[in-house]
Amino acid sequence: MPRLFTPAAIIFFCFIFLVGCQDKKETVDKVKEKEVVKVEEEEPASEETATEPEEIPFHIDVPDMPSNLEEVVSYPIGLFASKDTKVKDEAVQEALDAIPPLSETANEGELSNLLAYVYSLYKMDYDDPKVIIDSLSIATTPESEEISEEEQTETFNVEIILDASGSMKKVIGSKSMMEIAKEAIEEFASSLPEEANVGLRVYGHKGTGSNADKAMSCAANELVYPIQPYSDSGLKEALGKFNPAGWTPLAQSLLEAQQDLAKFKGENHRNIIYLVSDGVETCDGDPIAAAKSLKASEISPVVNIIGFDLGSKDEQQLMDVAEAAGGTYVNVRNHEQLKSQFNKASADAHKWMTWYQKEKSGIFKNADQQKTAIYSLSNAWKNNISKEKYLISFSLQSLYTKEKITKEQELAANKMAQEFYDHHYGLVEEMKNTLIDARDENLASSLKEIKDIYNQNVSPGKKE
């Protein structure tokens, strides 16, 4: 229901000023003689002191000027609160004419009362900031121009680590495990959302399985396709650069992946590592420790490990690695199972990226609307302040012209008005900044909420 304001009823009483009586001098023309009394000349009557008029203090029954924003909102709207009001308007001039003169000896309280009355004539209608405060309390929410650089560059990054050790030559059906893995990886990468980046690291793809080649093979750990948007020809070229060859530096591949994604801090990016291996560590590394380091790093990745046709003994180590990394483990036996895992990862990515982008867009849109409302409120208040100051200043000037106040009183009242509006303006700025801070805090909280949901659900190896 709209707020109704009743203008203050201004009642003027007639001010009666006492007029001093004229001096009187009593003249004696004749004095009667009395027989038994010696006749003496009577002295003239003493001159009486003129009676001073009694001065009535200046006072108009009007509310004090507001001291805070809540009082500004509740203060009655003035009779001449229109934005089109001018001091030269006939009705305004009549109201100024009705103001009784202020004594030259009027004190500060009387001058303040005069200013309060003039203020009451022009006090504008101020929107209540509680409407915006209520909207900020709803967690459905810096706006497009204030989105941080990190938020603007948020990415979805998938790095695939592929075991290219000699055991990947094993044939399942009509194809080697390496051929099956390459096909599945290519299909998976092509199905990721357009916004996603993908990278491919291989290890053990040099040398042979002999002890003589162990050092060279264990050092073979290469990012053959750097983290970047998917390119069909680029990834095919990268997949064609290697074949299964030597040993299994699994631990080192996890540490290298941590460096590959180092620029994508987990706070602002979504990082997923997908490790496909058919065997355990054979290069004397510690994959459990590497997995723990990966989990604790700033990239905060989701680590998912696919064991490819592993026996139960080797499978346990990869399960332990996945657990240490805070990720998931699944074992596949053939092409269809591997393809299914990749397809599920792609579907999850699409589903949750679409949801996340939609939710985030809605939050920023709402935050933009809130900021616009806050600045509109602030600007409206400041415009009202400027209008009131203008009208009060020219009204005081008019009162001086009408000889209702002296020049000194005009200047003093203007100074009072300036101090009042300086304080008022400062409160408006404080209100605006407080509301913006609340909006930003609400925005950050809302973004974190949807990001947490997103992070909990986007996982290539996540099980239903």
Disulfide bonds with the S-S distance in Angstrom:
Cys218-Cys283 1.94
